[in-house]
Amino acid sequence: MEWNKLKTEFEQFLRDLYPEEPSLVQRAELYSLLAGGKRVRPHLLMATLSGYGTDVKKGFYASAALEMIHTYSLIHDDLPAMDNDVLRRGKPTCHIEFDEATAILAGDGLLTRAFETVSRTDSNHIAELVQELAKAAGDEGMILGQTDDLALEHAEHPSVEDLRNVHHNKTGQLLQVPLVMGAIIAEHPEDISMLRNFGFLLGLAFQIQDDILDVVSSQQELGKSQSDAQNGKSTYVTVLGLDKATEYMNTTYREAKECLKGTSMDITELERILDSLLIRRS
């Protein structure tokens, strides 16, 4: 699977989902949706399809829906009522570039459009795809994680388990669901349980590394505000210390790689993603 070429095609696909002359709120949606990013979730979904020998472009609509959900969450997470960030992917955040009301509406628009988009997937299991996406993004998933994250700001002595629970929901479930959706589209339900476990470990390692990068990288390298440190939020580094957090991350990555060996698929591309995330600098 030639990811760089595929990613270029996917970027154009995302833009083509919108009118040539977008409205104000659609311009705000596109501003954040097309602002760059690693496209980890689409890559995971398409790597899963590739591993099963399924046409990866069958995953474009589902991948677009995932990016819409992810982008909406970033827009709302950056708002003054949440993290009050002014920089995202090296650019002013949506509410800074436009205004707060437009940013809220852009997030709402992306969330709504995501479900219309995933429903266009070439699959016999649309209802399952919608259900998986809704659960991962909703009040049993990402929104629950964000709620618990806000509550954790007031905890005096949060534990590693507290952080795991928050970040599994806030970040991890949206890293699990592309793997699950890939298995559903490819019609390999036998691997879904294992892929959920792999996604959980991947999401955990991803978040630990985010916390480490917040400490060891500059704002320019990250391309976003270092608001966690500035706001005094609890992270794996503040709870464990940098060395133990790094050790925990490496152990989790090894567990994730071992987990992949239990599938019926070609895991080459998923292993490549895992390795690339381990060495990322932003």
N, C-alpha and C positions, 0 to 999 in steps of 0.2 A: 504494500500500500504506500503510494507516494504522497505523504501527508502534506508537504508544502504545496504541491500542485492542487491537491484536493481542497486545502484550506482556502486557496485563492478562489476556486470555483464556489466554495461555500460562502465566502464573503460577498460575492456578486449575487448569489442566490438570496442572501439576507436582504440586500438592497432592493432586489426585484420584487420582494414581497410587499413593498410599499408603492404608493402612486409616484409618478414622475414629479409631480408638484405637490409635495406633502403639506398638510396643514401645520399650524404652529406647534401643536402638541406632537404631531408626527415628526416634525423636525427635531424636537427635543428627544423623542424616542430614538431616532436615528443617530443623533449626536452621541448618545451614550452607547447604543447598540453597536455602532461601527467605529468606536474609539480605539479599537485594537484589542489587546488581550490574547491570552494563549489559546483560547478555545479548547480548554481541557475537556469539558463535558462532551462537545461534539466529537472530539478525538477519541474519547473513551467509547462512545456509542459506535462510531464507525470502525474502530479497532475490533470491537466485539463482533460486528457483522463480518468484517474481513476474516476474523479467526474462524468463523463458521462457513466461509466460502460464499457468503451472501453479498450481492451487489451493495456496496457501501452507500450509493446514492439513494437507496431506499430509506436511508436514515436521515436525509436532509431535512425533511419537515419536522421530525421529532427533535433533531439537533437544534434547529432554529427555535423551536418552542423552549428548549432548555436554556438557550442563550437569552431569550426574552425574559424568562423567569429570573435568571441570574442577574441580568442587567437591571431589571426592575428592583431587585433586592438591593443592589448597590446604590441606585438612585435614592431609595428611601433610607438606606443605612447612612448615607452621607448627609441627610437633612439636619437642620439645627436641632430638632427634637430628638435625634438619635446621636450620631457621632460628631455632627457639625464639622464635617471635613470640607476642605476647599479644593483639594487636588485628587484626581483619580486618573490613572493611566497617563500621567504626565500632562493632563489637561484640567482646566477648571471643572469642578463638579457641575452636575446638571443645574442645580438651583443657583449656582453662581453665574453660569453662562446665560441662563434664561432668568427665572425667578422661582421662588419657592412654590407658588401655586402651580405653575406650569410643570415643575419637576414632579410634584405629587401626581398630577394628572398623567404625565408621561409614564410614571411607574404603573399607575392604574391601567393605562392603555396597553402597555407591554404585557401585563399579567393577563388581561382579557384576551388579547390577540394570541397569546401562547396556546390557549386551548382550541381556538379556531384553527391554528396552524397545525398542531399535532393531529387533529382530526382528519387532515388531508394526507396522512401517511399511507403508503401502499401496504396495507396489512389487513388480515382478517380479524385482528384483535384490537380494534380501535378503543373499545370500552376499557380494556385492560391498560392500554397505554395512558389514557386519560386518568384513570384511577391511580395509577402509579405516580404520575406527575402531580396530581392534586394532593395526594398524601404527603409526598416529599416536600412540597412547597407550602403546605397549609399549617393549620394549628396543631398538627401532630408531627410536624417536621420543621421546616426552616423558620416559620413564624414562632413556633414554640421555642426554638433555640434562641431566637432574637429576644423573646420575652424573658427567658431565663438568664440570658447574658446581661440584660439590663438589671435584673434582680441581683445578679452576682456582684455587680459593682458595689453593693452595699454590704456584702459579706465580709466579715473580719478576717477569717482564716479559711479561704476556699481550698478544697482538696483537689488532687489530680482527678479523682472521680467526678467531682463537680464540673471541672473543665471538660472532661470527656463527654459527659452527658450534654452539656451546652453545645459543644462543637460538633458532636455527632448529628444533632438536629439542625444546627445553624448552617453547617458547611457539608458535613458528611453525607447526609441523605441525598443532596443534589449531586454528589459524586457516585453514590450507589445507583441512582435511578437510570443514568445512561447505560450502564452495564446491563441492568435488568431489562430496559426497553430494547436493547440490542438483542438479547436472548429471546424476547417475545417476538420481535419482528422476524428473527431468523428461525423461529419456531423450535427452540431448544429449551423448554421449560425445566428440563432435568438439571440444568446448571444454575438456576436462579438463586437457590439458597447459597451456593458457594460464591456466586458473584456478589451477593449482598455482603457476605463476610469480607471478601476482598475489598469491596468498596468502603466498608466501614474502616478497615485498616488503612486504606489509601487516604481516606478523609482525615483520619487521626494524624497520620504522618504529615500530611499536607499542612494541617493547622499548626502542629508543633514547629514545622519549618517556617511557617509564616511568622510565628512569634520570635523565632531565632533571627530571622532576617530583619525584623523590626528593630532588633538590637544591634546587629553587626553591619547592616547596610545603611547607606545614606538615603535621605528622602529622594534625591535625584535618581539613585539606582532603582528604588522601589517604584517611582512614578506615582506615588500616592502619599498622603499625609500620614505621619506616624502618630496617629491619634491615640492608639492604645497606651503608648508610653506617656504621652502628654496628659491623658485623662486619668492616669494612675490605675488602669484596668488590670485585673489579674490575668496573667498569661502563664504558659508552661515555664517560661524563663523565670518569672517572678516567684513562682511556687517551687520549682525544682532547682533553679540556678542554671546557668548556661551549659555547663559541662554535662549535668545529668539530663537536661532537656535534649541535648544533642545525642546522648547515648540512647535515650528513650525513642527518639525519632529513628535512629538507625536500626534499633531492634524491631520497631514496628514495620519499617520497610522490608526487613528480612522476612518477617511473618507474612506480610502481604505477598511477597514473591513466592514463598512456599505454598501459600494458599492456592495460587493459580495452577499448581500442578495437578489439582483434582478435577480439572475440566476435560471435556471431550473436544476442545477447540485447539487451534494453533495459537499459542499464547505469545508469539514473537513480538507482535506490535504492542500488546499490553505491557510486556516486560520492558520494551523500549520506552514507553511513556513513563513507567515507574522509575526507570533509571534516569530519565531526563529531568524528572521532578526532583530527584534526590540531589542533583547538582545545580539546580536553578539558583539564580542570584536575585530574582525579583518576582 
